[in-house]
Amino acid sequence: MNPIVDKLNWRYATKKFDSSKKISKEDLETLLEAARLTASSYGLQPYEIYVIKDTDVRKNLRKASYNQPQITDASYLIVLANKPTFNETMIDDYIANIMAIRGVSKDDLEGFSQTMKSTLLDLPDAHKNTWTSNQAYIVLGNLMTIAAEMEIDTCPMEGFDKAQYNEILGLTDKGLNAAVVLAVGYRSSEDDTQNYPKVRYSKEQIITHI
Ligand SMILES: Cc1cc2nc3c(=O)[nH]c(=O)nc-3n(C[C@H](O)[C@H](O)[C@H](O)COP(=O)(O)O)c2cc1C
């Protein structure tokens, strides 16, 4: 099988990071570029990516994360923040970006713009939150896989209080919401979890070929 499968078996949701071992700036940049290049519905990227290194901020975030040690002990904490209250500005900004990057006219993009607006702007708030949060999770998956490929450890985390994160990081005022978190760094040799066999459904149980 392709060696990526070995990497995917190597990765695990790291419970105990080695706080003395930090990932390089270059590796961080690679991970963030992978995050930036992640696909999203329509290409809208309805999220922002916060990279938290600051020790004091992370102490506060740990308190809002059931005291999980990964929050303070990993090299970096990446908070994926979705845009739960987006309006037409988000779509207009995206159209302006396409015009600038691809050199196409606004008229040429009018149909695409209207399609996005008619599909998305009238969604109920809860649905907007779910949809933008779903997009942020694609970034999460991509980051975890790319990190594994680079033999960098991660822990995906939903075990935190979103309201407290939003307050600590000042997200709400920016129209953002902490969707999910990824702790990134290197595993501690004392983390027993790395030795546990993976628990997954068998192919027969989970995959259907038609
Ligand atoms: C979205 C998401 C949220 C998670 N939240 C936490 C968390 O808050 N704390 C934690 O220790 N593990 C968390 N996990 C890790 C899962 O428990 C773990 O990925 C799962 O048991 C499979 O094990 P493995 O990733 O080690 O293969 C989370 C995983 C995902 C994908």
The ligand as an ORCA input file, in Angstrom:
! r2SCAN-3c Opt
* xyz 0 1
  C     -13.321     16.924     15.570
  C     -12.550     16.191     16.618
  C     -12.565     16.632     17.924
  C     -11.788     15.996     18.899
  N     -11.709     16.520     20.163
  C     -10.793     16.023     21.021
  C     -10.508     16.669     22.252
  O     -11.086     17.708     22.596
  N      -9.553     16.138     23.055
  C      -8.862     15.010     22.714
  O      -7.992     14.586     23.476
  N      -9.118     14.360     21.548
  C     -10.044     14.841     20.699
  N     -10.265     14.218     19.491
  C      -9.502     12.993     19.153
  C     -10.355     11.755     18.900
  O     -10.803     11.230     20.106
  C      -9.494     10.774     18.101
  O      -9.157     11.363     16.873
  C     -10.216      9.463     17.848
  O     -10.438      8.772     19.042
  C      -9.457      8.561     16.893
  O      -8.159      8.287     17.394
  P      -6.823      8.700     16.640
  O      -7.034     10.099     16.098
  O      -5.778      8.695     17.712
  O      -6.578      7.724     15.546
  C     -11.056     14.833     18.541
  C     -11.091     14.372     17.222
  C     -11.793     15.050     16.262
  C     -11.726     14.579     14.826
*
